[in-house]
Amino acid sequence: MAEYLEFKQAKCKNCYKCLRECPVKAIDVKDLQAKIIDDRCILCGKCTIVCPQNAKFVHSDVDLIWQMLEDPGNRVIASVAPSFVSSFDVDDFQSFKIALGKLSFADAEETAVGAKEVSKEYKRLLESGEYKNLITSACPAACRMIQLYYPSALKYLAPVDSPMIAHAKMLRARYPDAKIIFIGPCIAKKREAKESGLLDGVLTFEDLKQMFDQRGIVPNEISHFAFDQEVGEANLAKHYPTRRGIIKSFGTLPAGYEYIAIDGAQKCVETLANIEYLSGTFLELSCCVEACINGPCSLVPYGGSIRAMSKIHNYVDKENLRLATPASDEQNTEFDFSRSYPRMRVKNKVPTEQQIKEILARTGKFRPEDELNCGACGYSTCREKAWAVINGYVDIEVCLPYMRERAESMSYEVIQSSQNGIVVLDFDMNILEINTAAKTLLGIEDSNVKMKPAADYFDTVNFIIAMSKNEKCEFQKVYIPQTKSYINQTISLIEDKRVLFAVMTDITSQVNYNDRLIKVKQDTLSVTDNVIKKQMRVAQEIASLLGETTAETKVALLKLKTMLQEEERQEI
């Protein structure tokens, strides 16, 4: 089971949308089900957003954190990502802090406190002039992407903690015995928090909303506070969750660099793949489109990312007006915010060219021109797909053009090789498919009849009857005048495809045999009748002759009897 993110059992079927959208192809598709490949996944959460089946399952710390909060011996502190403003539609942190207090959090602070220190570190590195290019380290998914897949970019990745880790260090120093919980819209923070050992749990905004709902807490209904002009530093790092937010947090940009914000995992991939061609560039990388306000576990009830961005900007602008002192660039020497990002490796097989060709051949790709590189399977090229098959990440059948071609080829062969006539019509009675046997039965000589009106070639009355009845119909001994033949016709209605499917069986020889058999029977009956009549006449004639002879014999015998009786009396 995946530790942070996985897919629930869903009706995945030839979709591969999650695989297409995954920037690092960390998804295994087997038996029509998508699964996360843990050691390849950067936890950007893109797959959870695009899945049409809503099959994402993000492992939650909610139960564990409830236990922490309900234990009176615990002091639980929340570090809240700046995008809380847009996800929970609130206007100030004090109201949100009260809402967290209702859940028994002892205290809460914005993660932007740590983000401000991270921005200072970025400025220090830029001003040192030691970096040809500098890549921000605030997005853990982007950092993981570099560590796993783009080692050539590692030398440009700022060796600085993320805002969450920087803030956790600061909170841990103040509250050494407290439980520290990060709250934000990011899945990747779960792994980063666990690996750091500085935090005790992570709540996504979705998790937190669930907890608020359980207690009937609505943060944006808590009374807002009116603030007087205060003395303190404005924190421009609260811009972090928006696109170019890190760049805006600098205030004054160090000279000598072009400042570019790259948002969205695919743009990150394109940028990192070409990093060596860049020079003098500061790259603000975020794997989420429009940055953290659009995180995979963010809550944007209405207005989308545009409104979310506006909420953040307004929130920061209000603070700038409220606080009198501008942000300071003075370094915080109390903490060490440095961090190393070592190269990570995934244990993948490196296939030979021969192995690649063998896999390609199994899906009908024997020449370079056979490789469509359509991307329907989720991989950019057919060769990438072959690599994935060899590494066991995907079934070889996951190739839609090949499967469709094979299915169409098999269907065509089945239809054409059938000894029965097969005809497929659409609901407008146009011919969609017809095999050779049907053409022979119906006397059709035209070589191309597809999409032509069936009525031009044969009687469609039975098809119309089947469509009107909306059911399978069988018609016996249908006469075909063009070929002087007889057929049995079974017509099925395929409603969802809006087609009529007819199977025709030639029964001409059977009908002709039956006709001959009937004639033989009739001739035999006629002959038999004549014979009987003749026999009756003979019998009658014999009977007549036998009747005369019998009468004469009877008379002679009676006379003999009488004479013998007379002689016997005389002797007595």
Secondary structure, 3 states (H helix, E strand, C coil): CCCCEEECCCCCCCCCHHHHHCCCCCEEEECCEEEECCCCCCCCCHHHHHCCCCCEEECCCHHHHHHHHHCCCCCEEEEECCCHHHHCCCCCHHHHHHHHHHCCCCEEEECHHHHHHHHHHHHHHHHHCCCCEEECCCCHHHHHHHHHHCHHHHHHECCECCHHHHHHHHHHHHCCCCEEEEEECCCHHHHHHHHHCCCCEEEEHHHHHHHHHHHCCCHHHCCCCCCCCEEEECCHHHHCCCCCHHHHHCCCCCCCCEEEEEECHHHHHHHHHCHHHCCCEEEEEECCCCHHHHCCCCCCCCCHHHHHHHHHHHHHHHHHHHEEECCCCCCCCCCCCECCCCCCCCCCCCCCHHHHHHHHHHCCCCCHHHCCCCCCCCCCCHHHHHHHHHCCCECCCCCHHHHHHHHHHHHHHHHHHCCCEEEEEECCCEEEEECHHHHHHHCCCCCCCCCCEHHHCCCCHHHHHHHHHCCCEEEEEEEECCCCEEEEEEEEEEHHHCEEEEEEEECHHHHHHHHHHHHHHHHHHHHHHHHHHHHHHHHHHHHHHHHHHHHHHHHHHHHHHHHHHHHHHHHC
